[in-house]
Amino acid sequence: MTRLVPLVLVLALTVWCLVSIAQAPEGTLRNLPRWAWVLLVLLVPLVGGIAYVVAGRPTDQPPRPHGSRPAPRGPDDDEEFLRGL
């Protein structure tokens, strides 16, 4: 019975990762394309699953073009607005 627990945990991690990869919006996965994450998680289940959780899961923030700055959060953060006062 105790030998079965690690196997079930690895299987659960693999299934969770595959579902997460499949449900992630296009372009939000980090570091690798979707097909590469699927292959990594399937071919190397434990290491691939941990790698996906650490380095591949989408962030809560939408991707920004390289070099762009984040939008101001309110009028007091917008320098142009403050200059116009």
N, C-alpha and C positions, 0 to 999 in steps of 0.2 A: 504494500500500500504506500509506503513512504517513497518508493522508487517512482511511483506514478505521479506524485505531486509536482516535481520539476518538469516533467513532460507536459502535464496539463498547463502549467504556468507558461512554458515556452509556446505551446499551441495557442493559448489565449492571447499572448503578446503578438504573435504572428497574425492572428485573425484581426485583432484590434488595429494593427498597423495597416493591413491591407484595406480594411474598411475606411480608415482615416485617409489613406492615399486616394481611394476611389471617390470619396466625398469632397476632397479638397478642391476649391475652385481653381480653374486653369491659371497657371502662372504664379500660384502662391507657395508652392513647395520650394524649399530652399536647397541650394547646392547641387542638386541633380534633377534631371527630368523625371517625370512620373514613371516611365517604363523602367528606368534604372533603379528607382526605389523599390518597385515591385520585384524586379529580379534579385536585388540584394536581400530583401526580406525573405523571399522564397528559397534562395540558394544557401543562405547563411542565416538561419532563423534567429538565433539568439543575438548574435553580433549585429546583424542587419536591423533587427527590431530596436535594439538599443541605439544604434547609429541614427535611425530615423527619428526616434524620440528626441535625441540630443541635437541633431544637426539638420533634420529635414522637415519637421513639422512646420506648418504655416504659422506665422506670427499673427497677432490680432490686428496689426497695422497693415493697411494696403501697401503694396509695393510702390515705391516712388522712383521716378527717373533718376539716373545717376547725376549727382551734382545739384539736385534741387533741394531747396530748404523747406522745412515743414511749414504748413499754413499757420498763421496766427490763430490763437485760441479765442481771443476776444479783442475788443477795440483797444484795450490798454496794452496789448502785445503788438499791435500793428503800428510800426514807426511812421508810415505814411499818414495814417489817421491822426496820430498824435501831432505831427507837423502841421496839419490843417486846423488845429484848434487855436 
